[in-house]
Amino acid sequence: SGADMARRTYSRWLTSPVGGLDSSSVRRLRRVLRAEAGTDSRATSGELLVAAVTDPAHPWERRGAETGALRRLATALQAGVAAAPRAAGGRGWAAGVDAETVLWAVWDGLGVSASWQRQALAGGVAGQRADRDLDAVLGLFAAAEQFVERHPGAGPEVFTERMRSSQVARDSLVLGREREAVQVLTPQAAAGREWEVVAVVGVQTGVWPDLRLRGSLVGSSR
């Protein structure tokens, strides 16, 4: 059902790089939601999670630090809804609503761009991770821009379904920076390619490369 899909989507989001929670934090969050719902509530923790995210009037100020990620998700979703008003009569979207505008609204509502940028510039393991996450976001924006150009008038839900069904990314930001990268390859993978600087490591006389003559039992000479 739609509720089950929303519950699974929100749970995956909480443990994603944007949510920043681990499985233990998610369990604590579910316990907080159950405790605040009271013993009279028959709703599951997953249902309470969906209700907290989709209710704009939810009393977040009474919650602790465990719910910070859930509050970011609610803010981002509300920003996305606000950026996608329906047309008069409730059929279709209002003028100017497309995947790119909605995506920008959701990304701005998350409020993580500044912190990820600081981490990326700081370097280290955390910086490398933030750099990869930012590359992924830029790739998503590039896909949205390309989709809007190729499918004018298509709503944001069409782009969402297209991305869900996509098996291979259309563009790779890594490919554009291939000249600045160090490639580690086997000799077989490097055959036929060229670089300005090549370092051959692990060369050992009598071990590799193995220049010993082979027999002709299986026709290796041919």
N, C-alpha and C positions, 0 to 999 in steps of 0.2 A: 504494500500500500504506500501512499504518499508519505504517511507519518513514519513508516519504517524506513523509507529511503532517506527522509530528512534526518532521522536519528542516526543512521549509519554515516551519512555525510558529515554531520556535525561532530560525531565522535572521531572520525578520521581527521577532520580539520583541527580538532583540539590537540592532537599529537603530531601535527604537521609543523614545519619550521615557522609558520605564521602563528599557530596556536602556542607552541613552545612547551607543551605539557608532556609528561611521560605517563605511563599506564597507572602508576601509583597516584599521581596527581588527579587523574581522571576519576579514579575510584573514590578519592577523598571528596572530589567535587560532587559526585553522585550521592555520597552520604550527606553532604551539606544540603543538597536539594531535597532529599527525603526527609531530613530532620525539620527543615523549614516548612515542608508541606503538611506535617503533622500526622498523627496516627490515623486520623479519619480519612485521609486521602487514599484512594485505591490506585492512583496513577503510579506507573513504574518510574524508575529514575530516568529512563530514556525519554519517556513522555514529558516528564518535568523539565528535562533539558531542552526539548523542542519548545515547550511553552515559554520558558525563560528567554529564549533567543528571539522568538517571534512576537513577544508582547512588548510594545514600545513603552508601556507604563510600568515595566517591572521595577521593583524597588532595589536597584543595584547598590544604593548607598548603604544598605544594611548588611552587605555581604563582605566577606574577607578577601584576602589577597588571592585565595585559590580560584576565585571567579573572575580574575582579571582577563584571562583569555576568552572566557565566555562573554564577558561584557564587550570586548573588542569585536567578537563575531556578531553580536547583536547590533552594535553600532554600524558595522560595515554593511550588514544586510539591510538595515533601515535606510542607509545612504543609497544603496542600490535601488531599493523600492522607490525612494523619492526621485531618483534620476530616471525612472521609467514610468511616467504617468500614462494612464490609459486614455485613448481618444474618446471623444464625446460619443455616448451610446455604449461604451464599454467594449467595443470591438476593435481589436488591434491596439497599436501604440500611438501615442501622440507624435506630432511632427518632431523630427530631430532625435528620436530615441533609437539608438543602435547599440551594438555590442561594445563598441569602443567607449562611448560616453558612460555606459553603465559600469564597465570595468574600471574606468578612472574613478568613478564615485566610490566603488567598493574599496579600491586600493587606498584612496585618500582616507576613507573611514577607518581602515585598519590602523593607521597611525604608526607604522613600523618602518617607514622608509628612512627617516632620519637616523634611527638607531642602527639599522642595517648598514647604512652608508658609513657611519662612524666605525663600526666593527670592520668593515671591508678595508677602510683606509688604515686602520690600526695594525693590520697584518696578523700573522700567527695563524694557528689552527682555526680559531673563531673567525678571523678575517677571511680566510679562504672559504669557509662555509658560507659566510654572508655574501661573499662575491659570487659564489655559485647560485645562491638563492636569488640574488638580484638579476643575474643573467637569465634565470628561469622566468622571472617576472617580465623582463624585457622581451624575451621570446614570446610570452603570452600576449603582450601588447602588440608585437609585430604581427602575430597571427590574427589578432582582432582587427588591426588596421587593414590587413590584406583581405580579410573576410568582408569587411564593409565595402571595400573598393570593388570586389568581385560580385557581391550580392547586395546591391543597394535596395533598401526597403525591407530586408530581412530583419526580423526581430532578434533581440539578444538570446531568446530561448533556442533559436536555430543554431547560433554559434555555440551555445553550451552543449547541445546534443552533438554537434560536429566534433567538438573537442573530446567529449566522452567516448565517442566511437573511434577516435583517431588512434592508430596503432604506432605510427612513426611520425616524429615531429617534422613539420615542413621545413623549418629553417633551423640552423644551428649557429649560435653565436661563436661557438668554439672554432668552427671552420674558418671564420673570418679572421681569427687570430693565430692561424697555423704557423705563420712565419715567426711568431714570437715565442713559440713553444719548443720544448725539447721532446723529441719523439724517441721512445725506447722501443726498438724493434728487433726481431730475429733477423738473421741474414736472409732467410727466405722472403720475409715480408718487405725487406728493403731492396730486394732485387728489382732493377729497372728504374729506380727513383734517384733523385739528385738532391744534395744539400751543399751549402757553402762550407760547412764544417761537419766532419764526421769523426766520431771517436769509437774505435773498435776495442772493446774491453774483453777480458777473459781469454786473450790469445796465449796459448801455451804450446810450446814445441812438442810435437808428438801426440797432442790431445785434440786441439782444435786450432786451425783447421787440420783435418786428418787427410794428409796427402799420400797415404799409403796406396799402392797399386791394388786394385781389386781383381778378383778372379773373373773368368768369363762364363761361369756356370749358368748364371741367369741372364747373361747378355748385358751386364751393366755398362760395358764399353760402348754399346749402341744407344 
